[in-house]
Amino acid sequence: MSLEHAILGFLNYGPLSGYDLKKVFDTSVQHFWSADQSQIYRTLARMAENGWTRVETVPQENRPDRKVYHITDEGRAELR
């Protein structure tokens, strides 16, 4: 299983930011699979380019905009 497929599996439950995905990894599968923050963000960018995810930009006050990733139909097909 690739990191892309693990992320798609998590996104299949609902939209998440890169930060949220890191927390999910750390609280669920860290004991057998670790992923660092930069690796997750690089993978998310590649997945968006492939059309497996779409990015929603959520404005925040006094912070950078939050990018929330949603799985697409193409992403679900890849996950299957």
C-alpha positions as a Markdown table, in Angstrom:
| # | Residue | x | y | z |
|---|---|---|---|---|
| 1 | Met | 0.0 | 0.0 | 0.0 |
| 2 | Ser | 1.3 | 3.4 | -0.9 |
| 3 | Leu | 1.0 | 6.6 | 1.0 |
| 4 | Glu | -1.4 | 7.9 | -1.6 |
| 5 | His | -3.7 | 5.0 | -1.0 |
| 6 | Ala | -3.5 | 5.5 | 2.8 |
| 7 | Ile | -4.4 | 9.1 | 2.4 |
| 8 | Leu | -7.3 | 8.3 | 0.0 |
| 9 | Gly | -8.6 | 5.8 | 2.6 |
| 10 | Phe | -8.6 | 8.5 | 5.3 |
| 11 | Leu | -10.2 | 11.1 | 3.0 |
| 12 | Asn | -12.9 | 8.6 | 2.1 |
| 13 | Tyr | -14.2 | 9.1 | 5.6 |
| 14 | Gly | -14.3 | 12.9 | 5.2 |
| 15 | Pro | -12.4 | 16.0 | 4.1 |
| 16 | Leu | -9.1 | 16.7 | 6.0 |
| 17 | Ser | -6.3 | 19.2 | 5.9 |
| 18 | Gly | -2.7 | 18.1 | 5.7 |
| 19 | Tyr | -2.3 | 19.0 | 9.4 |
| 20 | Asp | -5.4 | 16.8 | 10.2 |
| 21 | Leu | -4.0 | 13.9 | 8.2 |
| 22 | Lys | -0.8 | 14.1 | 10.1 |
| 23 | Lys | -2.8 | 13.8 | 13.4 |
| 24 | Val | -4.7 | 10.9 | 12.0 |
| 25 | Phe | -1.5 | 9.1 | 11.1 |
| 26 | Asp | 0.0 | 9.8 | 14.5 |
| 27 | Thr | -3.1 | 8.5 | 16.4 |
| 28 | Ser | -4.0 | 5.5 | 14.2 |
| 29 | Val | -1.2 | 3.9 | 12.3 |
| 30 | Gln | 2.0 | 5.4 | 13.6 |
| 31 | His | 3.0 | 2.2 | 15.3 |
| 32 | Phe | 3.6 | 0.5 | 11.9 |
| 33 | Trp | 3.6 | 3.4 | 9.4 |
| 34 | Ser | 5.0 | 6.9 | 10.0 |
| 35 | Ala | 4.7 | 9.8 | 7.7 |
| 36 | Asp | 6.2 | 13.2 | 8.2 |
| 37 | Gln | 4.4 | 16.4 | 7.6 |
| 38 | Ser | 6.4 | 17.4 | 4.5 |
| 39 | Gln | 5.9 | 13.9 | 2.9 |
| 40 | Ile | 2.1 | 14.2 | 3.4 |
| 41 | Tyr | 2.0 | 17.7 | 1.8 |
| 42 | Arg | 4.1 | 16.6 | -1.2 |
| 43 | Thr | 1.8 | 13.6 | -1.7 |
| 44 | Leu | -1.4 | 15.7 | -1.4 |
| 45 | Ala | -0.1 | 18.1 | -4.1 |
| 46 | Arg | 0.7 | 15.1 | -6.4 |
| 47 | Met | -2.7 | 13.6 | -5.7 |
| 48 | Ala | -4.5 | 16.9 | -6.6 |
| 49 | Glu | -2.5 | 17.0 | -9.9 |
| 50 | Asn | -3.7 | 13.5 | -10.6 |
| 51 | Gly | -7.3 | 14.5 | -10.0 |
| 52 | Trp | -7.7 | 12.2 | -7.0 |
| 53 | Thr | -8.4 | 15.0 | -4.6 |
| 54 | Arg | -9.8 | 18.6 | -4.9 |
| 55 | Val | -8.6 | 21.4 | -2.6 |
| 56 | Glu | -10.9 | 23.7 | -0.8 |
| 57 | Thr | -9.3 | 26.9 | 0.5 |
| 58 | Val | -10.8 | 28.0 | 3.8 |
| 59 | Pro | -9.9 | 31.6 | 4.8 |
| 60 | Gln | -8.8 | 32.1 | 8.4 |
| 61 | Glu | -8.3 | 35.3 | 10.3 |
| 62 | Asn | -4.7 | 35.9 | 11.7 |
| 63 | Arg | -3.5 | 32.6 | 10.1 |
| 64 | Pro | -2.7 | 31.4 | 6.6 |
| 65 | Asp | -5.6 | 30.0 | 4.6 |
| 66 | Arg | -6.4 | 26.4 | 5.4 |
| 67 | Lys | -6.4 | 23.9 | 2.6 |
| 68 | Val | -8.9 | 21.1 | 3.0 |
| 69 | Tyr | -8.7 | 18.1 | 0.7 |
| 70 | His | -11.7 | 16.1 | -0.6 |
| 71 | Ile | -11.6 | 12.8 | -2.4 |
| 72 | Thr | -12.9 | 12.9 | -5.9 |
| 73 | Asp | -14.7 | 10.1 | -7.9 |
| 74 | Glu | -11.3 | 9.5 | -9.6 |
| 75 | Gly | -9.7 | 9.1 | -6.2 |
| 76 | Arg | -12.4 | 6.6 | -5.1 |
| 77 | Ala | -11.9 | 4.6 | -8.2 |
| 78 | Glu | -8.1 | 4.6 | -7.5 |
| 79 | Leu | -8.7 | 3.5 | -4.0 |
| 80 | Arg | -10.9 | 0.6 | -5.1 |
